[in-house]
């Protein structure tokens, strides 16, 4: 790793490497956050479907009386 930093430092590209690392980290966090958001949306959709199923069951039971 030190050799890689020396190469970039000698060419004056250390700022570019820092910017690339920052952008890579930000992109990784964005991808992780979107993955979590999709998972939460699926869980919420499953919850709403179960509530709709329960409402349908209670409605059927109420109409049978």
N, C-alpha and C positions, 0 to 999 in steps of 0.2 A: 504494500500500500504506500509506503514511503517513497518507493521508486516512482510510482505513478504520480504522486504529488510533486516530486522533483521534476518530472517531465513537464507537467502542466505549469509549474512555477517558473521554469526556465523559459518557457515560451510565452509567458504572460497570460496564460489562459486559466489561471486559478479562479478568477471571478466567474468565468464561464462554467467551470466545474461546480462551483458553489451554487450558481443559479440552476444548473441542471439537477443537482441533488435536491435543492429546495423544490423545484417543479416536480420532480419524481415523487418526493414525499407528499406534496399537496395532491397530486394525481392519485396516489395510493390511498390517501385518506378519503378522497372523494369517492373512489370506487368502493371502499369499505362502507362508507356512509350510505351509498346508494343500495348496496347489497342488504344492509340492515333495514333500510326503508322498504325495500321490496318484501323482505321477510315479514316485517311488521304489517304491511298491507295484506299479505296472504293470511296472517293470523287473524286480523280484524275481519276479513271477508269470511273466513270460516266461522268466526263468532257470530256474525250477522246472519249467516245461513242457518246456524243452529237455533238462533232466536226465532227466525222465521219458521223453522220446522216446529218448534215448540208452540208458537202461536197457532199454526195450522192444526196441531194436535188438540190444543185447548178449544179451538173453534169447532172442530169436529165433535168433541165431547159435549160442548155446550149445545150444538144443534141436535144431538141425539136425545137429549133430555126432553 
